[in-house]
Amino acid sequence: MRSLIRGCEIRENPKIDVIMPTWNSNTKYFPLVVRHIIDVLNPHHLIVIDRFSNDGTQENLRKYAGNILRLVELDVDLATARRIGGLLADTEIVCYIDDDVIIPLRLKSLIMRLLDELMNSNKLGVIAFNLCSNGPIIKMHQVNVSRIIRPLSHLSIKDVLRRGIHSYSRGFTFFFCIKRKLLETWNPPIDLSAYEDYHLSQHVVNSGYLWVEFSSPCVIHVKDYRFRGFYRYLKQGLWEGANAVRAGIPLDYIILHVLGRFVGSLLNNKPSQFITYIGYLIGILVPKRFRVWTR
């Protein structure tokens, strides 16, 4: 990847389809999200799997995406929405983006170089980007690989207790680009609406490909992270816990993960994390009630 970061000649901008799951996604930032997808990625198609939104989401998609829009209405969970979108794509490389993520316009040339690398590599399966919720976007010349996702089976007890499951085996899916052939063999549980990112990233690495993530440049997450009371964190935990076992994470890993997060929240004085993992435990015990959350 070093040669890529230092710069390489692009033979031709790769033709890509972009996939976005939506469900009442029409915030004040949503038109900007769509416009930046068009301007930066220049997609062949924007494929949207929408869960029957009634808040103007579909109207804005038609307004800003025009004739490249492929809009499919399906009442399905997030993993199934991602998979169906991938199967509807007809390009070799597919990009996924969440409905609350903005790609900075000045990153276009860099992203095109990364897509070219992905298309022509026999080892790379996914290139993903982390978020920048606060602070400035990191400059392009500071691009570096932040982590490479590992198979869960390669983690030690110490890894899971210290950093949890997420840091090593669960890839970021806010904005990522993937070889389409990997989606053809991905079979997630039909009702998986959290940890679909874990399920997909483990599928990629267990298929013999690399899932590589860049910490910079960061894409912009426009979700509001102001403190809104402990119920917000409890709900997050209920949702993730209800999906953890369904995603195929072995119970012993889940126990180690939760134990490490509890201890970490106490040592670091993070009551919101403690509340989140109270919800996580409840979600594991009563999964059907909490499995779905608006994406």
PESUL-V427901 format. One line per field, one symbol per residue. ss: DSSP state (h for helix, s for strand, l for the rest). burial: + if it has 24 or more other C-alpha atoms within 12 Angstrom, else -. A space follows every 50 residues. Layout:
ss->???
burial->???
//
This chain:
ss->lhhhhhlllllllllssssssslllllllhhhhhhhhhhhhlllssssss llllllhhhhhhhhhhhhsssssllllhhhhhhhhhhhllllssssslll ssllhhhhhhhhhhhhhhhhlllssssssssslllllllhhhlsssssll lhhhllhhhhhhhllhhhhlllllssssshhhhhlllllllllllhhhhh hhhhhhlllssssssssssssllllllllhhhhhhhhhhhhhhhllllll hhhhhhhhhhhhhhhhhlllhhhhhhhhhhhhhhhlhhhhlllll
burial->---++-------++-+++++++++++---+++++++++-+++++++++++ +-+---++-++---+--+++++---+++++++++++++++++++++++++ +++++-+-+++++++++++----+++++++++----+--+--+++-++++ ++--+----++-++++++++++++++++++++++-+++++++++++++++ +++++++-++++++++++++++----------+++++++++++++++++- --++++++++++---------+++++++++++++--+--++++++
//
